[in-house]
Structures are given as C-alpha cells and as structure tokens.
Amino acid sequence: MSRLILVVSFFIFSFNCSSHNQNYDELVISELNESFEDILSYKKEGNIIFLEIKIIGEIQGDAILELYDVRGKGPYTKIKLNGRVDKIYNTEWYEPNLKIKYKPLSKINGGSLVLRYKMN
C-alpha cells in the first residue's frame, strides 16, 4: 500500500512540475566568453503585468546580465553572475519584449547558463 502511495505521489509531483515548467520560455547561454544582446519576447495574447526570470547554471568567472526595454532604456537591473548560479528576478513589466545584455567581466573558464522566463 505504501509503495502505491509513493508511486502515485511521484506521478502527481512529476505532472505538476512539468506543467509548471511549460509556462516558461528558455534561452541557453553556452558561449560565456563573448558579450551579446538578445530580445526575450512574450508569445501569447493578452496584457502583461509581470516578468520572472530564473537564471540557472554555473559560470567559472565573473559576468553581468543587464535588463533593458527594447528602446534601450535602462538598465533596469544588473545581475552579477559567478560560480553556481540559481537566481530569480521578478518585477512589474508592461511590454511584450525585454532586451538583455550579457557581459563577461573576467576570463570565463567554462560553464553554461539557462534563462527561463515568463511574462504574465
């Protein structure tokens, strides 16, 4: 009986986690030694009032991630990145696009980062 409860609990937990992660779009940053810019876009219909970015990974060096609106106004925030990264950034946001700028601040000896983001 306890084994059945464990199996059912596992499937419920797995379903909840997988459906929760489906709400996020994802950007993988694997070349950490080069600066770059990108636009994160909201791909659904409706009004936007909220932005959440989860930054996960590891970076062997120092870098910064800056957030701008698409007209270049900002940066609204600067997120320092080094070592093991597990950060969440939340804010009010009313536009369907967000410009990000990634800049290494030192030589990066390896790692990769994943940005999971959603706008609601």
C-alpha positions as CSV (number, residue, x, y, z in Angstrom):
1,M,0.0,0.0,0.0
2,S,2.8,2.5,0.9
3,R,4.5,1.6,-2.4
4,L,1.3,2.5,-4.3
5,I,1.0,5.8,-2.5
6,L,4.7,6.6,-3.2
7,V,4.2,5.9,-7.0
8,V,1.0,7.9,-7.2
9,S,2.7,10.8,-5.3
10,F,5.7,10.7,-7.7
11,F,3.4,10.9,-10.8
12,I,1.4,13.8,-9.3
13,F,4.6,15.7,-8.4
14,S,6.1,15.0,-11.9
15,F,3.0,16.2,-13.6
16,N,2.8,19.4,-11.6
17,C,6.5,20.2,-12.2
18,S,6.3,19.5,-15.9
19,S,3.2,21.6,-16.4
20,H,4.7,24.4,-14.3
21,N,7.8,24.5,-16.4
22,Q,5.8,24.6,-19.6
23,N,4.9,28.2,-18.8
24,Y,8.5,29.3,-19.2
25,D,10.4,30.1,-22.4
26,E,14.1,29.3,-22.3
27,L,17.3,30.8,-23.5
28,V,20.6,28.8,-23.2
29,I,23.9,30.8,-23.0
30,S,26.8,28.4,-23.7
31,E,29.4,30.8,-25.1
32,L,30.1,32.7,-21.9
33,N,33.3,34.5,-23.0
34,E,31.5,36.7,-25.5
35,S,29.2,39.7,-24.9
36,F,25.9,39.5,-26.6
37,E,22.4,41.1,-26.7
38,D,19.1,39.3,-27.2
39,I,15.4,40.1,-27.1
40,L,13.1,38.0,-24.9
41,S,9.5,38.1,-26.2
42,Y,6.1,37.3,-24.9
43,K,4.5,34.9,-27.4
44,K,0.9,34.9,-26.2
45,E,-2.1,37.1,-26.4
46,G,-3.1,39.4,-23.6
47,N,-1.9,42.1,-21.3
48,I,1.5,41.8,-19.5
49,I,2.0,43.0,-15.9
50,F,4.7,40.7,-14.6
51,L,8.1,39.4,-15.6
52,E,10.0,36.5,-14.0
53,I,13.5,35.3,-15.0
54,K,15.1,32.2,-13.5
55,I,18.9,32.1,-14.1
56,I,20.3,28.6,-13.5
57,G,23.8,27.2,-14.2
58,E,27.4,27.7,-13.4
59,I,29.9,30.2,-14.6
60,Q,33.7,29.9,-13.9
61,G,34.4,33.6,-13.9
62,D,32.5,36.9,-13.4
63,A,29.8,38.3,-15.7
64,I,26.8,40.6,-15.5
65,L,23.3,40.4,-17.1
66,E,21.6,43.7,-17.7
67,L,17.9,44.2,-18.4
68,Y,16.6,46.9,-20.7
69,D,13.4,47.8,-22.5
70,V,13.6,47.3,-26.3
71,R,14.1,51.1,-26.8
72,G,17.3,50.8,-24.9
73,K,16.0,52.5,-21.7
74,G,17.8,51.2,-18.6
75,P,19.4,49.1,-17.4
76,Y,16.6,48.4,-15.0
77,T,18.7,45.9,-13.1
78,K,22.2,44.4,-13.2
79,I,22.5,40.8,-12.1
80,K,26.0,39.7,-11.1
81,L,26.9,36.1,-12.1
82,N,29.7,33.9,-10.8
83,G,30.1,30.4,-9.5
84,R,27.0,28.3,-9.1
85,V,24.0,30.4,-10.2
86,D,20.4,29.9,-9.0
87,K,18.7,33.3,-9.1
88,I,15.2,34.5,-9.7
89,Y,14.4,38.1,-10.7
90,N,10.7,39.3,-10.5
91,T,9.3,42.7,-11.4
92,E,6.3,44.5,-12.8
93,W,6.6,44.6,-16.6
94,Y,4.1,46.0,-19.1
95,E,5.8,45.4,-22.5
96,P,5.9,42.2,-24.7
97,N,9.7,42.4,-25.1
98,L,12.7,42.7,-23.0
99,K,16.3,43.3,-24.1
100,I,19.1,41.5,-22.2
101,K,22.8,42.2,-22.4
102,Y,25.3,39.7,-21.2
103,K,28.8,40.9,-20.5
104,P,31.8,38.8,-19.2
105,L,33.8,40.8,-16.6
106,S,36.7,38.4,-16.5
107,K,38.0,35.4,-18.4
108,I,35.4,32.7,-18.3
109,N,36.9,29.2,-17.9
110,G,33.7,27.3,-18.5
111,G,30.1,26.8,-17.6
112,S,26.7,27.5,-19.1
113,L,23.6,29.4,-18.1
114,V,19.9,28.8,-18.7
115,L,17.4,31.7,-18.6
116,R,13.8,30.6,-18.0
117,Y,11.5,33.4,-18.4
118,K,7.8,34.2,-18.4
119,M,5.7,37.3,-18.8
120,N,2.1,37.3,-17.5
